[in-house]
Amino acid sequence: MVPVTFASTNQNKFLEVQSILSTFDITVQFAQVSLVEVQSDSLEDIAKEKARSAFSELQRPVMVEDDGLFIDSLNGFPGPYSSFVFSTIGNKGILKLLSGTGQRSALFRSLIAYCDRENASISEGIVKGSISEEITEGGWGYDPIFRPSGTELTFAQLKDKKNEYSHRRRALEKFAHWISSRNG
Ligand code: IMP
């Protein structure tokens, strides 16, 4: 199959995407480009717009990813603002917002948007879980505080096993089936 281009500024994401898609015999090329990110309440709109802008910049079929961490007791915050919130208050700030709450459930969403003409197609993956009481060591982004359901460990502590649980794995599994059936 023709290699798929993944556009992002995030090398960590690329490494996970590459490792997951290799299990479906899909080769991934990394285009480390900075893309226009529209502000919107909808992750779908952000992902689709990002894919269209990547396509128009690279002039070849391309996939991008947009993610959001949704915390139940904060009514879904930070959701579509996860990137901004991470770079401002970070994991420490999230734990502070949740201090004293017993309700720590959350979910992570990944939207993979693929664009090969004008329109972008979306594959979604969701993992339910909870926010840990402490910041654990390792990982990147919210890995040190997000604990997927089915284990006591955070993404950071799961290390290589993170992909067995992650929102990204789930979205990419759907993407892999979609693109394989499309390419016949
Ligand atoms: P983005 O907009 O897709 O880059 O993701 C929004 C925020 O979620 C960024 O701060 C990312 O670092 C973070 N993020 C996305 N995926 C993961 C993950 O798998 N683990 C930890 N943090 C993540």
Residues whose N, C-alpha, C, O or C-beta is under 5 A from the ligand:
A	BS01	IMP	E65 D66 D67 S82 S83 F86 W140 G141 Y142 D143
